């Protein structure tokens, strides 16, 4: 892509025009090595236009069937309706088949945004059979969206007990559960219990079952996270009735932060090492260390994408 064409694309994305935005996001979803220089040029163009990271990244993770997609869509729509100066992007990760590798991007059917509203953007992604609850392209796309929107909501694949990679990406993590999802012993078994900043018990329009689950969840948090000065809040919500949604929005507003340069660099380091490991395996990581490690490579490069472009991959695996 020529520099003038890229500048035009970036200008349209900054204005939140749907087609340029989708085209730019698609560039960052391209996993081919030859796409890396284009990504680096796009980030440089965004920064030249003054589009620096400004979004709070909120992660919504939890069990399958807990209503994450509907909940996240309602939160985004209410946030934009409440404040005409706010924009929200939603990135939803759907599971990929371990047999065919294909995905049904069904989360899109759960979310209904007003037609023509530029301040709301939705994108579905396949997980590519990654085990962390996100896809390979999730982090690169978040790096674009956080320069264009005020909030980026990342909805992970419905996860089990140990897929906790969202804590590396998000500034605030919400664990979404549903009533009758288990007793306090089942809740305590999940390693994910140690990750979230707040819990959301969704589908609370079911009455007594929701109350029993709330008390079981509270008891499990007290056991799983003893000694915390401020226990994480539990929000009781219903995406259908609207119950509790304003409380979650208030929590998002109260904890809105933009990660500082040191925090972004640490996040870059983690995902750069993950990218090298996914693409080139253990030998690639050893070669990365000989090139100064992820920290050194990032220090020499201006951005994460520039560090990817500067990495010299192995020509062939060792014999």
N, C-alpha and C positions, 0 to 999 in steps of 0.2 A: 504494500500500500504506500502510495506517495505521501510525502509530508503534508501537502495541501489537503489531500483527501482525508488524512488522519486528523488534521486540525479541524476540518469540517465535521467529521464524525464526533470528535470529542466535544466540540461546541454544542452540537445537538444533544449529546448525552447530558451535558451539564444543565441544559435547559429542560431536561427530563422528557425529551421527545422519545416516544416509544421505540420507533424503528432504530435510530442511532444507538439508543441504550441497549436494545437487544443485540444489535450487531457487535457492540463493544464487549458485552458479556460473553457472546459466543466466541470471540477471540480468546478470552481468558479460560474458556472451557476446553480449548484445543490442547490436547495433551502431547501433541507431537513435538519432538525436540526443535524442529525448524520453526515452530510458532513462538519460541522463547524470545528472539530478538524483536518480534512485533509487539509482544507484551511489554517489553522494556521500553520501546518507543512510545507506546500508548500511555504508560505511567508517566513518562517524562513529559508528554504533551499535556496530560491532565494537570501536572504540577506547574507547568509553564502557564496554564490558564488559571492558576490559583486554586485548583481543586485538590486540597490537602485533606488528610483524614480528619473527619469531624464527627462521625457517627458513634453513637453508643451501640455496641453489638450485644444483643440479648439472645441467649440460647434457650430454646425450649426443647427439652428432652423428656423421655418417659416411656411408659409401656404402650404397646400397640392397643388401639381401641380406646385410649383415654380421651380422645377428642382434641388432640393438639392442633390439627389443621383448622378446624372450625373456630377454636378458641383464638388462635393466633390471627386469623383473618378478622375476627370481630374486634380484637384489641387494636389492630392496625387501622381499621376503618373508623373506630371511635376516636382514636388519637388524632387522625387527620381532620375529622369533622369538628373536633373540639378546638383545634388550633390551626388557623389558616396559614401559619408560617412553618408548620412541621411537615416533613415528608418521611415516608416509611417504605423500606424495601423488605420483602419477605422472600427468603430462600428456603425452599422445602426439599428435603432429601427423601427420595423414595427407594425402597429396597430393590436390588437387582437379583435376578434369578441366578442361583448357583449352577444351574444346568445350561441354560441358554445364554446367560449374560444380559438378557433383555430386562426392561423395566416397564411397568405400567405407571405412568406419572399421574396417579389418581388423586394426589393431594389438591391438584388444581380444581377438581370438581367440588371440593368442600369450601373453596374461598370465592366469594363474589364481591368484587370491587366495582364501584361505579364506573361506567364506561366514560372514557375521556378524562378521568382524574389523573393528572400527571404525577401528583404527589404520592400515589400508591403504585407500587411495582411488585409483581409476583413472578417468581421463576422457580420451576421444578428442576431437580437434578437427580440422576440415578446415583446410587451409592457406589456403583462399580465393584460391588462385593467387598468393599472396605469394611473392616470390623469396628471402626471407631464411632459409627453412627453418622459419619459424613462421607462425602465422595472425594475423589482425588482433586476435583476442580473446585471444591467448596472454598478453600482458603484463597486461591487466586481471585475468584469472583468477589468474595467479601472485600478484598483489597480495592477493587473497583467501586463497589457499592458504598463503602464507607467514605469515599470521597465525594459522593453525589447526593447522599441522603442523610437525614438527621438521626434516624434509627435504622438498624439492620436487624431483623428478626431471623434467626436461623432455627428452623425446625428440623431436628434430626430424625433419622429412621427410628421407628419404635424399637427400643433397645432392651437388652437383658440386664444382667447384674454387673457387668464389668466394662461396658463400652462408655468411656468417660472422656473421650478426646475433646468434647465440646468445651471443657474447662480451659483448654489451651487457647481456644479461639475467642470465647465470649467474655465480655466485661462483667456480665451478670447472668447466672444460670438459674433457670426455673425447671424444677422436676414436676411434671404433670402426671398425676395418678387419677384413678377412678375408684369410686366406691366398690367394696367387695373385691378389691384387688389382692387381698391377703390380710392375715392377722399381723400382729406386731412382730412375731418371729419371722414371718416371711419378709416383712419390710426390712428387718435388721440384716437379713442375709445379703442384701444387695449392696455391693461396693459403691454403687451410684449414690447411696445415701450420704456419703461424706462429701460429695461434690457441690450440690446446689446451694445457692445463696438464699433461695426461698422455695417453698413447696406450693403447688396448686392442686387441690383436690377438686377435680372437675366433675361435671354431671351431678351436681349437688341438688338437683331438683327431685331426687329419688327419696328424700325424706329421711326416715329412720336409718336406712342403710348408710347414708352419707354421714350421719352423726356417729355411728359406730366406727366407721372407717377413720373419721377425723381423730377420735380418741386413741385408736390403735396406732395411727401414724404419729401422733404427738408422743405417745409412750415409746415408740421405736426410736424417734429422734433423740429423746432424752438418754436412751441407752447407747445408741450408735455414736453420739457426739457429746460425751459427758464433759462437764467443766466449761462449756462455752458461756461466756459472760452474757451474750445475747443470743438465745436460741433462734434459729431461722424462723421466719413467719410462715404460717400455713394459710393460704387464701382459699376460701370455699367459693367456687364459681359454678356458673352454668352458662355456657355459650348460647343456649337457646333462650333462657329467660333473662339473661343479662346480669344475674346475681353475681356480685363480687368483682365484676370486671373493672369498675371504677377504682376498687382497692388495688388491683394489679397495676392499673395505669398510674395511680399515685405512687406506687412503689418504684415503677420505672422512672418516673420524673424525679423522685427523691434521690435516686442512685445514678442519675445520668452522669456518666463520666466519659471522657475521651482519653484513651490510653496514652500515657506519656511516651516520649521517644525511647526511653529505656525499656518500657514494657513492650512496645512494638518491636524493638530489636530482639528481645528475648523470644517473642512470638515468631518472628522471622527465622530465628536460629532453629527453633524446633521444627518448623515446617520445611525449612531448607534441608535439614538432615533427613526428614521423612521423605521428601521428594527424591533425594539421592538414593536412599534405601529402596524406595519403591521402583525406581527406574534402573538402578545398577547393582543393587544388592550389597552384601557386606564388603565386597571388593571396592565398590564405588565409595563406601564410607571410609575405607582405609585410604583411598586415593584423596578423598576430601581432606583427611587429616594431613596428608603430605603437602596439600596446597594451603595449609594454615588453618584448617578446620572451618566450620560454618561461621564462627565468630570473626575469624580473620578475613574470610571471603566477603562477608557483609561489610566489614570495616573498609575494605578497599573499594567496594561497589557503592553506588548511590542508593540503590533500592534492592528489594528482594529479587525482582525480575532481572536486574542488572547482575546480581550475584549468580542467578541461574545461567545467564548468558556467558558469564566469565568462567564458570565451572568447566574443567576439562575432563570429560568422561573417559573411562577406560576404553581403549580401542578394542580389546578383547579380554575375556576373563583369563585369569592365570591358568597355565597348563598344569 
